């Protein structure tokens, strides 16, 4: 079953990168240029400069796990794929029923009229 999973594109999905939470960049805990620690107490993130005086751009680096894209390719197992398929079918049936509700209400309103007004009104 593993050969089918790798070759079949249905089993490949994009998931949010766990290392950067989808941002594509990882914030350093210290300044990459001088090594000064970046603490949560200081409000360095409000300024353009870090507490040590270097630019704030130096504190972020591209995530190596996702190469800065924010998502990684994940290959589903057969069970995960079947579960996603079932959810998709359930969602489709729910939306179909939800879309039919206005039609059903309209038909009930039409058929609850007097029998002589079902196919027209008194003026024609």
Buried (B, 14 or more C-beta within 10 A) or exposed (E): EEEEBEEEEEBEBEEBBEEBEBBBEBEBEBBEEEEBEBEEEEEBEEEEEBBBEBEBEBBBBEBEEBEBBBBBEEEBEEEBBEEBEEEEEEEEEEEEEEEEEEEEEEEEEEEEEEEEEEEEEEEE
